[in-house]
């Protein structure tokens, strides 16, 4: 489902997605959930987020949620009972969730999955810790495993926030301008290509001898659109050729409706820019 279709879906159905995050550290997540985009989305009634401490579902007086692994080895493993009991308790009250476990062995998170999650009525994000989950949790419950990259962090809380914020940005009304989501990196364009975003510029017009490209100051909207498309294509070819179709040899002319290539411009240096 593309971002444009998702916008139509929300406008027609008026669905408010519910995201539940299962974590041992809800206090660590609360400040971020109340800030910026996620805070705005909740205050507008466009998104419902619930934090659930699955330690509350431990079955002993010590509230134990982890144990040493069978077969030996370092670290601790999350027991199945607290998590399974917590999920079943949630679904008794809210209905079936789409269940995702954040772990390094899962499918890598990409924009098509984010778009799917933004259109779901209920999404469950399960934050692992220690050496991970007891494998029987996946046998008892239908759970998708999702990774945010080929690296390991201490737990699933930060990846869960990444998944949630990526999905929340696609909900109409959350961003100040809905075109932002439609023109982001990885958002399919009119040809179905998922290009990176083009470089962006603002004041001052000259910074340390580096000017803003003249085309952006021209007022010629057609030329500006062609320049941005060409820059997006070049950026994708240089840094993410895997996003391009076929043998990745698509020419700049094929990607442009009008206008001509400009001289090279300074690279966009925003970290993890959309």
C-alpha positions in Angstrom: 0.0 0.0 0.0 1.5 3.4 -1.0 1.4 6.5 1.1 -1.2 8.2 -1.1 -3.6 5.2 -0.8 -3.0 5.2 3.0 -4.0 8.9 3.2 -7.3 8.0 1.4 -7.9 5.1 3.7 -7.6 7.2 6.8 -9.8 9.9 5.4 -12.5 7.4 4.5 -12.5 5.2 7.7 -11.3 7.7 10.4 -9.4 4.8 12.1 -7.3 5.7 15.2 -4.5 3.1 15.4 -3.6 1.6 18.8 0.0 0.7 19.4 0.8 -1.2 22.6 4.4 -1.5 23.6 5.4 -4.4 25.9 8.5 -3.5 27.9 10.3 -3.9 31.2 11.1 -0.2 31.2 8.0 1.9 30.5 9.3 4.9 32.5 12.2 5.2 30.0 9.8 5.5 27.0 7.2 7.9 28.5 9.2 11.1 27.9 9.8 10.5 24.3 6.2 9.4 23.7 5.1 12.7 25.0 7.4 14.7 22.8 7.4 16.0 19.3 5.5 14.1 16.6 4.3 11.2 18.8 3.1 13.7 21.5 1.3 15.8 18.9 -0.3 12.7 17.3 -1.7 11.6 20.7 -2.9 15.0 21.7 -4.8 15.4 18.5 -6.5 12.0 19.0 -4.9 10.5 15.9 -2.9 7.8 17.7 -3.3 5.8 20.8 -0.2 4.4 22.5 -0.2 2.1 25.6 2.8 1.1 27.6 2.5 -2.3 29.3 5.1 -3.6 31.8 5.0 -7.3 31.3 6.8 -7.8 34.6 3.4 -7.3 36.1 2.4 -10.7 34.7 5.2 -12.6 36.5 3.9 -15.5 38.5 6.2 -15.3 41.6 6.5 -12.8 44.4 9.9 -11.8 43.1 8.3 -10.8 39.8 10.8 -12.9 37.8 10.7 -12.6 34.1 14.0 -14.2 33.1 16.1 -17.3 33.7 19.4 -18.9 32.8 19.3 -20.7 29.4 19.0 -24.4 29.2 22.2 -25.9 27.7 24.4 -23.2 29.3 25.8 -20.0 28.0 26.0 -16.4 28.9 23.1 -14.1 29.8 19.5 -14.6 30.6 16.4 -15.5 28.6 12.9 -14.1 28.9 10.5 -16.6 30.3 7.4 -17.4 28.2 4.7 -17.1 30.9 4.8 -13.3 31.6 4.8 -12.3 27.9 2.2 -14.8 26.8 -0.1 -13.9 29.7 0.3 -10.2 29.0 -0.5 -10.5 25.3 -3.5 -12.7 26.0 -4.7 -10.2 28.7 -4.4 -7.3 26.2 -6.2 -9.1 23.4 -9.1 -10.0 25.7 -9.6 -6.3 26.2 -8.8 -4.8 22.9 -9.0 -7.6 20.3 -6.4 -9.2 18.1 -3.2 -7.2 17.5 -0.7 -7.5 14.7 2.2 -8.8 16.9 5.8 -7.7 16.3 8.8 -8.7 18.3 11.8 -6.4 18.0 15.0 -8.5 17.7 18.1 -8.6 15.5 17.2 -11.8 13.8 14.0 -10.5 12.3 13.2 -9.1 8.8 14.7 -5.7 8.3 12.3 -2.9 8.7 11.5 -1.1 5.4 9.0 1.5 4.3 6.5 -1.0 2.8 6.1 -2.7 6.2 5.9 0.7 7.9 3.0 1.7 5.6 1.3 -1.6 6.4 1.6 -0.9 10.2 0.2 2.6 9.8 -3.0 1.2 8.4 -3.4 -1.5 11.1 -6.1 -1.0 13.7 -3.9 -2.5 16.5 -0.2 -3.2 16.6 1.8 -4.9 19.4 5.5 -4.1 19.8 7.3 -6.5 22.0 10.6 -5.3 23.4 13.1 -8.1 24.0 16.0 -7.9 26.6 19.0 -9.9 27.6 19.6 -12.9 25.3 16.1 -12.7 23.8 12.8 -14.6 24.2 12.2 -18.3 25.0 11.6 -19.8 21.5 8.3 -21.3 22.6 6.7 -17.8 22.7 6.8 -17.9 18.9 5.3 -21.3 18.8 2.4 -20.4 21.1 1.6 -17.1 19.5 1.9 -15.9 15.9 4.6 -13.2 16.1 6.5 -11.5 13.4 10.2 -10.7 14.1 11.4 -7.3 13.0 14.9 -5.8 13.1 15.9 -2.2 12.5 19.3 -3.2 11.2 22.3 -5.5 11.4 23.4 -4.5 14.8 22.5 -5.3 18.4 21.3 -2.9 21.2 20.5 -3.7 24.8 16.8 -4.1 24.2 13.8 -3.5 21.9 12.7 -0.2 23.3 14.6 2.1 20.9 13.7 -0.1 17.9 10.0 0.0 19.0 10.1 3.8 19.1 11.6 3.8 15.6 8.8 1.6 14.3 6.1 3.6 16.0 7.4 7.0 14.9 7.9 5.8 11.3 4.3 4.6 11.2 2.9 7.7 13.0 4.4 10.0 10.4 2.1 8.4 7.8 -1.1 9.1 9.7 -2.9 12.1 8.1 -2.9 15.2 10.3 0.2 14.2 12.3 2.7 16.1 10.2 2.2 19.8 9.5 2.1 19.1 5.7 1.0 15.7 4.4 3.2 16.2 1.4 6.2 15.5 3.7 5.3 11.9 4.0 4.5 11.6 0.2 7.9 13.0 -0.7 10.1 11.3 1.8 12.9 8.9 1.0 11.5 5.5 0.1 8.0 6.8 -0.7 7.0 5.5 -4.1 6.9 8.2 -6.8 4.5 8.3 -9.8 6.6 5.7 -11.5 6.7 3.4 -8.5 10.4 4.0 -7.8 11.5 4.3 -4.2 14.2 7.0 -4.4 16.0 8.8 -1.6 15.0 12.3 -1.0 16.8 15.2 -2.7 19.1 17.6 -0.9 17.4 20.6 0.7 18.5 24.2 1.3 17.4 27.2 3.3 18.8 30.5 4.4 21.5 31.9 4.0 21.8 31.8 0.3 25.6 31.7 0.6 27.3 29.7 3.4 31.1 29.5 3.6 31.4 29.9 -0.2 28.7 27.4 -0.9 25.7 28.8 -2.8 22.1 27.5 -3.0 21.6 26.1 -6.5 20.2 28.8 -8.7 17.4 26.7 -10.0 15.8 26.7 -6.5 15.7 30.5 -6.6 14.3 30.7 -10.1 10.6 30.4 -9.3 10.3 27.9 -12.2 8.3 25.1 -10.5 8.7 22.7 -13.4 12.5 23.2 -13.4 12.7 22.9 -9.7 10.7 19.6 -9.8 13.0 18.2 -12.5 16.1 19.2 -10.6 14.9 17.6 -7.4 14.0 14.4 -9.2 17.4 14.3 -10.9 19.2 14.9 -7.5 17.1 12.2 -5.9 18.0 9.8 -8.6 21.7 10.6 -8.5 21.7 10.3 -4.7 20.0 6.9 -4.9 22.4 5.7 -7.6 25.4 6.7 -5.5 24.4 5.5 -2.1 21.5 3.0 -2.4 21.7 1.5 -5.9 19.8 -1.5 -4.5 16.6 0.6 -4.6 16.7 1.0 -8.3 15.0 -1.4 -10.7 16.8 -3.8 -13.0 20.5 -3.5 -13.6 20.6 0.0 -11.9 21.8 1.7 -15.1 18.8 3.9 -15.5 19.9 7.2 -17.0 19.2 10.6 -15.6 17.3 11.5 -18.8 15.0 8.6 -18.3 14.1 10.0 -14.9 13.4 13.5 -15.9 10.4 15.0 -17.6 12.1 18.3 -18.2 15.1 20.4 -17.2 18.7 19.5 -17.2 21.2 18.2 -14.7 22.8 20.9 -12.6 26.4 21.0 -11.3 27.2 18.9 -8.3 25.8 20.3 -5.0 27.0 19.8 -1.4 25.8 16.5 0.0 22.9 16.5 2.5 24.6 16.0 5.8 21.5 15.3 8.0 22.0 12.1 10.0 19.4 9.5 9.0 17.5 12.2 7.0 14.2 11.0 5.5 
